[in-house]
């Protein structure tokens, strides 16, 4: 899906790609959901749908804008800092303590990000690549929130409902913002690629929702690290991108940092999963913000 989206963003631009993909996705998934739904979502589930749908707008725009400007493997490696950001957010919003291992893991991952930026400077990829990397890191902050919300949402709703409302809310947000940005032209010659991107996105969303209903966010987030291998493969096959030693070294440091932080969390005696109903009011208010 990332490879399909990168090609589309390069051809059409970020906003038109996101806008027209949402149109195709909702056209496919809305009839299926409305036909198969047993009942309207609960108020609590609807709240999660709206919060996460709005959150995905800046998260996805920043990520795909950045993805069009940096190699895929580098973009995915930078996005791996999201689980560590999630732990910092848990410390701020939920009052969780951060032990020395978590801090060490964060420092190691930060060193990995620095290594990737150093490699980018040495390769002289230009200002656009630097801006793209910064956008991806910004997207990682939103995705850190998204990790927490995915688990809460998956416990409150079924995968098909989650996918429908995800595209409905984000699509509505895109169209509401269109008067400020401008209506893009029809993507002549790119409808097939947009349909592929929409189907891949829906498939991934359904699978993630199914998975997060059956396991915790901390456990499942580790599976996302396999994305580096896929990004390396598709970046090479589709765009002829090569993975630099700096990107490889930086990704290794980031993964090592995440592993150290995850072990620190799993070894804590109070590291039981947090149920959605246990989240304090300040965290709920922050979600609304």
Residue pairs with C-beta under 8 A, 6 or more apart in sequence:
1 197
1 200
1 201
1 204
2 67
2 72
2 75
2 76
2 231
2 234
3 72
3 234
3 235
3 238
3 239
4 193
4 196
4 197
4 200
5 17
5 21
5 64
5 67
5 197
6 64
6 67
6 68
6 72
6 238
6 239
7 193
7 238
7 239
8 17
8 21
8 187
8 190
8 193
8 194
8 197
9 17
9 64
9 65
9 67
9 68
10 68
11 190
11 193
12 20
12 184
12 187
12 190
13 184
14 61
14 64
14 65
14 68
15 61
15 174
15 181
15 184
16 184
16 185
16 187
17 64
17 187
17 194
17 197
18 60
18 61
18 64
18 174
19 174
19 175
19 178
19 184
20 184
20 186
20 187
20 194
21 194
21 197
21 198
21 201
22 167
22 170
22 171
22 174
23 171
24 191
24 194
24 195
24 198
25 167
25 171
25 198
25 201
25 202
26 164
26 167
26 168
26 171
28 198
28 199
28 202
29 160
29 163
29 164
29 167
29 202
30 164
30 168
32 160
32 164
33 160
33 161
33 163
33 164
36 160
37 160
37 161
41 49
41 157
41 161
41 165
42 156
44 156
45 153
45 156
45 157
45 161
46 165
48 149
48 152
48 153
48 156
48 157
49 153
49 157
49 161
49 162
49 165
49 166
49 169
50 165
50 169
51 149
51 287
51 288
52 146
52 149
52 150
52 153
52 166
52 169
53 165
53 166
53 168
53 169
53 170
53 172
53 173
54 169
54 170
54 173
55 142
55 145
55 146
55 149
56 142
56 146
56 166
56 169
56 170
57 170
57 173
57 174
57 177
58 139
58 142
59 139
59 142
59 143
59 146
60 139
60 170
62 135
62 136
62 138
62 139
62 142
63 75
63 79
63 135
63 136
63 139
63 143
65 132
65 135
66 75
66 131
66 132
66 133
66 134
66 135
66 136
66 139
67 75
67 132
67 136
68 132
69 128
69 129
69 131
69 132
69 133
69 135
70 78
70 120
70 125
70 129
70 132
70 133
70 136
71 235
71 239
71 241
71 242
71 243
71 244
71 247
72 231
72 232
72 234
72 235
72 239
72 241
73 228
73 231
73 232
73 235
73 241
73 243
73 247
73 251
74 116
74 120
74 133
74 243
74 244
74 247
75 132
75 133
75 136
75 231
76 227
76 228
76 230
76 231
77 112
77 116
77 228
77 231
77 247
77 250
77 251
77 254
78 113
78 116
78 133
78 136
78 137
78 140
78 254
79 136
79 139
79 140
79 143
79 227
80 109
80 224
80 225
80 228
80 251
80 254
80 255
80 258
81 109
81 110
81 113
81 137
81 140
81 254
82 140
82 141
82 143
82 144
82 146
82 147
82 221
83 144
83 147
83 218
83 221
83 258
83 261
83 262
84 105
84 106
84 109
84 257
84 258
84 261
85 140
85 141
85 144
86 144
86 145
86 147
86 148
86 217
86 221
87 96
87 98
87 102
87 106
87 261
87 265
88 98
88 106
88 144
89 144
89 145
89 148
90 96
90 148
91 97
91 98
93 280
93 282
93 283
93 286
94 274
94 279
94 280
94 283
95 280
99 264
99 268
100 264
101 260
101 261
101 263
101 264
102 260
102 261
102 264
102 265
104 257
104 260
104 261
105 256
105 257
105 258
105 259
105 260
105 261
105 262
105 264
106 257
106 261
107 257
108 253
108 254
108 256
108 257
108 260
109 253
109 254
109 256
109 257
109 258
109 261
110 257
111 253
111 257
112 249
112 250
112 251
112 252
112 253
112 254
112 255
112 256
112 257
113 137
113 250
113 254
114 250
115 246
115 249
115 250
115 253
116 133
116 246
116 247
116 250
116 251
117 130
117 133
118 246
119 244
119 245
119 246
119 247
119 249
119 250
120 129
120 130
120 133
120 246
122 246
123 244
123 246
145 287
147 217
147 221
148 217
149 287
150 208
150 209
150 212
150 217
151 212
151 216
151 217
151 276
152 276
152 279
153 162
153 209
153 212
154 162
154 209
154 210
154 211
154 212
154 213
155 213
155 276
156 276
157 165
157 209
158 209
159 205
159 206
159 207
159 209
159 210
159 213
160 206
162 205
162 206
162 209
163 202
163 205
163 206
163 209
166 205
167 202
187 194
211 220
212 220
216 273
218 262
218 265
218 266
218 273
222 258
222 262
225 255
225 258
228 251
228 255
232 243
235 241
235 243
236 242
236 243
265 271
